[in-house]
Amino acid sequence: MKRLIVVVEGSTEEGFVKRVLGPHLQARSIFTYTLIVTTLRDELTGAKLNKGGGAWRNWFKDLRRVMGENPGPDVAFTTLIDLYGLPNDFPQLEALSKIVDTHQRASELEAVMSKQFGDYRFIPYVQRHEFEALVLAGLGALAGLLDAEEDLQGLEQLRSDIAGHPPEDVNDGPDTAPSKRLLTRIPSYRKTLHGPLVVESTGLASLRAACPRFDAWVAKLEGL
């Protein structure tokens, strides 16, 4: 039996781990636990006051703390953090942002994370370009969640916009990142509502087939 602690940006990613990734890994005797990054703590008690996303220093503190609290080889750690909108205080971000190939950039960012912690149990993962790439891989499931004609027409426009582009290749521009495209074309789209439902309905096998970098991460977790 192995434990896997997944540090995530917010409730959408937490829902994905609990409803999709976790059950898949549990069948392999790997039990997942999620931790949403803490962005604010009470200075006196240390209690969490706010959580979700935020600066890299918050990720670093939570990862360092949870690694220290969970010694031994029977536990591993990973992240689910978006390449798009990466915190400005991420180490070496300015230099690495100049790498045009975002597949290579994400890999280099993961290498920096790994070096920061120096813990063999840590499997860093940067989602290229956003969690919403997985939603783009499941537009058929999203269609089943929409009722308004405006939304359904927008969905067809979105399909046309990204035709010929694998979900992970949909880029990270301020107007063209996956989340921005979804919000532009589908007015009622809500990440925390639709995101987990879409990826769960689509199924992990289909997500992996459409997103090879994501697939490689899941394969690493399966190998724990």
N, C-alpha and C positions, 0 to 999 in steps of 0.2 A: 504494500500500500504506500502511496506517495501523496503528499499534499502539495498543492500549487496555489500560491497567493498571487492574484492578478491585480495589479494596481492600475486603476482606470481613471479617465477624465471625469465621467459623470454617470448619471442614472441610466442613460441609454446604453452605454457600454456595459454597465453593471447588469442590465437586463439581458443583454446578449450572452454574457458569461453564464448567468444563472439558467437561462432558458435554452441555450443552444450549445455552447462550448462545454459547459459543465457536465450535462448528461452524457455527452459523447465521450468525454474523458473518464467519467465515472465507470463506464463499461469496461475501461482498461485499468480499473483500480487506482485512478488518479482523481483525488477529490479537490475541487476548486473552492477557493474563498476569494471574495472580491473586497477591495479596499478603494473607495473613492478618495482621491487626493484631498487632504485637508488644506483649506486656504486661510483659515483663521481659527486660533485657539484662545481660550481665556488665559490671560497671563498669570493668574493666580492658581487656577485649578488644573489648567491644561486641557480642559474639556473642549471638544469640537464645537465651534460656533458657526462655521460655514465650510462647505466642501464643494469640490468640483473644479477641475481645470486649474488656472492660476499659474503663478511663476514656477520656474524649474526648481527653485529652492524648496518649494513645498513638496514637489515630487521627491527630491533628494532626501529631505528630512523623513518623509514617510517610508521611503524605501530603506534608508539606513536604519530607522527604528525597527521596522518589521523584520529585517534581516537579523538584527541583534536579538530580538525577542524570540526568534525561531531558529535556534542552532541545530546542527546535525544534518546528515545527508538525506533524510527522508522528506525534506521540504525543498521546494524550488520557488523561484519568483520570476514574474514576467510583467511586462507593461503593455498597455494598449493606449497609445498616444498618437495623435494625428500629426502627420508631416506638415499639413497646412495649418498655419497659425501656431507653430511651435513657439513656446515661451521665449521672449527676447533675451532672457538671461541664460538660455541653454549654452553650455560651454562650446566654444569654437563655432558658434552659429554663423557669425558673419562670414568667416572663411568658407565654411561648408555650404553656405547658401549660394556660393558662386558655382557650385557643381551643377551643370545644366541637366545631366541625366539624373532624374529624381529617384530612380531605382538605386543608383550608386550613392546618391546623397543620403538616402534613408539608411543604407548599409553602413556608411561612414558615421552617421549619427549614432547608430546602435553600437558601433565599435567604441565611440567616445563614452557612451553610457557604461559599457562593460568595463572599460578601463577605470572609470570613476569609482566603481564599487569594488572591483577586483575580487569578486565572489563567484566561484565556479558554478554556483547554483542559480545564478542570475541569467535569464534568457531575455535580453532587451528586444522589444519589438516596436517599430514605428510604422503606423498604418499609412500606406501610400494610396491617396493623398489625404483621405479622411475616412472615418467610419462609414460615411454615406456612400463610399464606393461599393460597399456590400449591399446597400439599398439599390444602387443602380444595377447590381447583378440580379436583383429580384423585382424588376418593374412589373412583371406579370402578377406577382403577389400584391404589389401596391395597387394595381388596377382594381383588385377585388375589394379594396378598402375605401375606394372613392365613390362618391355618389353624384356630386355636382358636375354638370356638363362642362363647366369651365375647367374643372380639375382634370376631367377625362380628356378634354381636348389638349390641355397643357401637357398631359402625360404623353400623348402622341407626338407633340412638338418636341418634347424632351427626347423621345426615342429617335426622332429625326436628327436632333442636334448632336447626339453622341454616336450615331450610326457608324459602325466600322471601328470604333474605339473600345478596346477592352475597359472594363470599369476602373481598373487601377491606373489606366493611362489618362483618364479624365483629369485635367491638370489642376494646379493649385493657385490660379489667379484669383484676385479679389471678386471677380464677376463670373468666373468659370469653374471654381472649385465645385465638387459634387453637391455640397449643401446649398451653395448659391444657385446652382442650376435648378435644384428641386424647388427651392423657395420661389424662384422667378417664374417657373412654369406651372407650379401647383400651389395656388394661394393657401389652401387649407393644410398643406403638409406641416406636420409637427414632429420634430425629431424624436422627442421622448415618447410620443404616442405611436407613430407609424414605424419608426426605425426597428424596434425589437419585434414587432408583429411581422414586418416584412421579412427580416432575416430568419425568423423562426418558421414562417410559412414556406419560404424558399428552400430551406434545408441546407445543412452544412455541406453535403456532397456537391450540390449545385454551386454554392458560393465558392468552394475550393476550385471547382473546375473553371470558373470564370475569373478567379483572382489568384494567379500562381504564387505571388509573393505571400499572400495570406495563407495559402495552402502550405507553403514551406514552413511557416511559423507553426501551424497546427501540427505538422508532421514532427517538428522538434518536440512539441509538448507531448505528443503520443509516445515519443521515445524515452520519456522520463522513467 
